[in-house]
Amino acid sequence: MGTSTTCLLGRLLANGKFWLKRARIDAAHLAADSPAETPSAGPDGFLLADLRIEQGRIRAILPAGESPCCAPGLCLDGGSVRPLEADGRIGPGLPADLMLVTAEGERLIMQGGQMVSEPNRLYTA
């Protein structure tokens, strides 16, 4: 992730309303009461989704590509999104306490929808 992407992410987070587009999520991390529009997992147990973040919370999980095309967001291009806590869940209404790993392997930590760490390349899984 280059400096311009980091700056873009900073502006998105400051606004408080944005999309994490084309995020890869392990279905095991989904909240049990996720709504019907939540995409189904593939045979590998993962789903590709767009997550709407508003004011520090996850507001929606849609199949990848269904978020508005011109809406502000960060395309993870298949990079993963995981809850920060080992037993945490991802679902509408839950806090946006997430670890993002870009397709390039850079890791970002979000708490309450705000970035709390600088990108780094130490993550390899």
C-alpha positions as CSV (number, residue, x, y, z in Angstrom):
1,M,0.0,0.0,0.0
2,G,1.6,3.2,-1.1
3,T,1.5,6.6,0.6
4,S,-1.4,7.8,-1.5
5,T,-3.5,4.7,-0.4
6,T,-2.7,5.4,3.2
7,C,-3.7,9.0,2.8
8,L,-7.0,7.9,1.1
9,L,-7.7,5.5,4.0
10,G,-7.0,8.3,6.5
11,R,-9.6,10.5,4.7
12,L,-12.2,7.7,4.6
13,L,-11.8,7.0,8.3
14,A,-12.1,10.6,9.2
15,N,-15.4,10.8,7.4
16,G,-16.7,7.8,9.4
17,K,-18.7,6.3,6.5
18,F,-17.0,4.1,4.0
19,W,-16.9,0.7,2.3
20,L,-14.3,-2.0,2.6
21,K,-14.7,-3.5,-0.9
22,R,-13.9,-7.0,-2.1
23,A,-12.9,-8.2,1.4
24,R,-12.3,-11.9,2.0
25,I,-14.0,-13.1,5.2
26,D,-13.9,-16.5,6.8
27,A,-17.5,-17.6,7.2
28,A,-16.6,-18.8,10.7
29,H,-16.2,-15.2,11.8
30,L,-19.7,-14.1,10.7
31,A,-22.2,-13.3,13.4
32,A,-24.9,-16.0,13.8
33,D,-27.7,-13.5,13.1
34,S,-26.3,-12.1,9.9
35,P,-29.0,-11.0,7.5
36,A,-30.2,-12.9,4.5
37,E,-28.3,-10.6,2.1
38,T,-25.0,-11.6,3.5
39,P,-23.2,-13.5,0.8
40,S,-22.7,-17.3,1.0
41,A,-19.4,-18.8,1.6
42,G,-17.6,-20.7,-1.2
43,P,-16.4,-24.3,-0.9
44,D,-13.2,-23.0,0.9
45,G,-15.3,-21.5,3.7
46,F,-14.6,-17.9,2.7
47,L,-16.8,-15.3,1.1
48,L,-16.0,-12.1,-0.9
49,A,-18.0,-9.2,0.4
50,D,-18.4,-5.4,0.6
51,L,-18.6,-4.1,4.2
52,R,-20.2,-0.8,5.1
53,I,-18.6,1.0,8.0
54,E,-20.5,3.9,9.7
55,Q,-19.5,5.7,12.9
56,G,-17.4,2.8,14.1
57,R,-19.8,0.0,13.4
58,I,-20.4,-2.5,10.6
59,R,-23.7,-1.5,9.1
60,A,-24.0,-3.9,6.1
61,I,-22.3,-6.9,4.5
62,L,-23.2,-7.3,0.8
63,P,-21.8,-9.6,-1.9
64,A,-18.7,-8.2,-3.5
65,G,-19.6,-5.7,-6.1
66,E,-23.0,-4.7,-4.7
67,S,-21.8,-1.6,-2.9
68,P,-22.5,1.6,-4.9
69,C,-19.7,2.0,-7.4
70,C,-19.0,5.6,-6.7
71,A,-19.3,5.4,-2.9
72,P,-16.1,6.1,-0.9
73,G,-14.2,3.0,0.0
74,L,-11.0,1.0,0.0
75,C,-10.8,-2.0,-2.4
76,L,-9.0,-4.8,-0.6
77,D,-9.0,-6.8,-3.8
78,G,-9.5,-10.1,-2.0
79,G,-7.4,-9.1,1.1
80,S,-8.8,-10.5,4.3
81,V,-10.9,-8.9,7.0
82,R,-10.9,-10.5,10.5
83,P,-12.2,-9.5,13.9
84,L,-9.5,-8.3,16.2
85,E,-10.5,-10.6,19.0
86,A,-9.9,-14.3,18.5
87,D,-13.5,-15.1,19.4
88,G,-14.9,-11.9,17.7
89,R,-17.5,-11.8,15.0
90,I,-18.2,-9.7,12.0
91,G,-21.8,-8.6,11.4
92,P,-24.2,-5.7,11.1
93,G,-24.4,-3.7,14.3
94,L,-21.1,-5.0,15.6
95,P,-18.1,-2.7,16.3
96,A,-15.7,-2.3,13.4
97,D,-12.8,-3.7,15.4
98,L,-11.0,-5.4,12.5
99,M,-7.7,-6.5,11.1
100,L,-7.4,-5.8,7.4
101,V,-4.7,-7.5,5.3
102,T,-4.4,-6.1,1.8
103,A,-3.8,-8.3,-1.2
104,E,-0.2,-7.1,-1.0
105,G,0.2,-8.5,2.5
106,E,0.0,-5.2,4.4
107,R,-1.8,-5.3,7.7
108,L,-3.9,-2.5,9.2
109,I,-5.7,-2.6,12.6
110,M,-9.0,-0.8,13.0
111,Q,-10.8,-0.1,16.3
112,G,-14.2,1.5,16.2
113,G,-13.7,2.1,12.5
114,Q,-10.5,4.1,13.1
115,M,-7.0,3.0,12.0
116,V,-4.8,2.5,15.1
117,S,-1.7,1.2,13.3
118,E,0.4,2.1,10.4
119,P,0.5,-0.3,7.5
120,N,3.2,-2.9,7.8
121,R,4.4,-5.9,5.8
122,L,5.1,-8.3,8.7
123,Y,2.0,-10.4,8.1
124,T,2.6,-13.4,5.9
125,A,-0.4,-15.7,6.4
